[in-house]
Amino acid sequence: METFFYVGTYTQPIHFGTGEVLLGKGGGIYCIALDHDTGAARVVHVNPSVPNPSFLCCSGQGFLWAVSELKEYEGMASGAVSSFRIDRDSLALERINTVPTMGEDPCYVSVAPESGLLFAANYSSGSLSVFPVNGDYPVRVRPGCGTPGGPSRPLRRPRAWYGPDHGLRFRHGPNL
C-alpha cells in the first residue's frame, strides 16, 4: 500500500534580511509515493511550472494551491498564488492560473471551502491576502489585503502568518 503526498520546494535563491542567501535547488512541486511496507519513497511527478512553491494546500475536490515565495512577481513587489487541478488517475498537476498576492514572500496558503475564500500570508510585507474561490481557483482580481496591528499596537517589523481556528469560523494573523 502507498500513500501519496505533494511537497513544495525552493527553486530560486531566497534572500534574507540578514544578507544570507538560501540557494533554491528544488525542481518545483513533487508528488511523492510512500510505500507503507518498506518505507521507501519515490518521486511520481514533478511540476516545475511555478517558482518557489514553498507552501501547499489541497482541497478534497481534487485541487491544490501553492504560494510562490517571491519578493517580485510580474514587476510588482509581490509573490503569487497558483491553483492546480489534480488528475485523479495519474496525480499529475495541471496549472489553472497564477495571481499576485500583492504582498512580498507569501509563506502560507489555506482554503476555506465553506466560505469560498482562499487566504495567503505575505511574510515580509506583513499582510494577509484574501481571494474569492470560484469553484476551483482564485479569480483574477486584486485580493483583499490587510496588515496586522492597528492604532493601539503598531508593528515595527510586521511578519504575517495566519490560520483557522478549530471551528473554521475565524482566521487569525499573529505577528511573528
JOTABEL-V95789 format. One record per pair of residues at least 4 apart in sequence whose C-alpha atoms are under 6 Angstrom apart, sorted by sequence separation. I is the first residue (numbers start at 0). GAP is how many residues later the second one is. D is the distance in whole Angstrom. If there is no record, write none. Layout:
I GAP D
I GAP D
This chain:
15 4 5
34 4 5
58 4 5
71 4 5
86 4 5
121 4 6
132 4 5
148 4 6
149 4 5
163 4 5
34 5 5
57 5 6
71 5 5
72 5 5
85 5 6
86 5 5
111 5 5
121 5 5
132 5 5
148 5 5
164 5 6
14 6 5
33 6 6
57 6 4
70 6 6
71 6 5
72 6 5
85 6 6
121 6 6
131 6 6
148 6 6
163 6 6
13 7 6
33 7 4
56 7 6
70 7 6
71 7 6
85 7 5
110 7 4
120 7 5
130 7 6
163 7 5
13 8 5
32 8 6
56 8 5
70 8 6
84 8 6
109 8 6
119 8 6
162 8 6
12 9 5
32 9 5
55 9 6
69 9 5
83 9 6
84 9 5
109 9 5
119 9 5
162 9 6
12 10 4
31 10 6
55 10 4
68 10 6
83 10 5
108 10 6
118 10 6
161 10 5
12 11 5
31 11 5
54 11 6
67 11 6
83 11 4
108 11 4
118 11 5
161 11 4
11 12 4
31 12 6
54 12 6
67 12 5
82 12 6
83 12 5
107 12 6
117 12 6
130 12 5
160 12 5
10 13 4
30 13 5
52 13 6
66 13 6
67 13 6
82 13 5
107 13 5
117 13 5
129 13 5
9 14 4
10 14 5
30 14 5
52 14 5
66 14 4
82 14 6
106 14 6
116 14 6
128 14 6
129 14 5
10 15 5
29 15 6
52 15 5
65 15 6
81 15 6
105 15 5
116 15 5
128 15 6
159 15 6
9 16 5
10 16 6
29 16 4
51 16 5
65 16 5
81 16 4
105 16 4
106 16 6
115 16 6
116 16 5
128 16 5
158 16 5
8 17 5
28 17 6
50 17 6
51 17 5
64 17 6
80 17 6
104 17 5
105 17 6
115 17 5
127 17 5
158 17 5
28 18 5
64 18 5
80 18 6
103 18 5
104 18 5
127 18 5
8 19 6
27 19 6
63 19 6
79 19 5
102 19 5
104 19 6
126 19 5
27 20 4
63 20 5
79 20 4
103 20 5
126 20 4
7 21 5
26 21 6
62 21 6
78 21 6
79 21 5
103 21 5
125 21 6
6 22 6
62 22 5
78 22 6
102 22 6
6 23 5
62 23 6
77 23 6
5 24 5
61 24 5
77 24 5
5 25 4
77 25 5
78 25 5
4 26 6
77 26 5
78 26 6
4 27 5
76 27 6
78 27 6
3 28 6
3 29 5
2 30 6
2 31 5
1 32 5
125 32 4
1 33 5
70 33 5
125 33 4
126 33 6
1 34 6
70 34 5
125 34 4
0 35 6
69 35 5
123 35 6
68 36 4
122 36 5
68 37 5
122 37 5
121 38 6
66 39 6
120 39 6
10 40 6
120 40 5
10 41 5
9 42 4
8 43 6
8 44 6
7 45 5
8 45 5
7 46 5
7 47 6
54 53 6
56 53 6
82 54 6
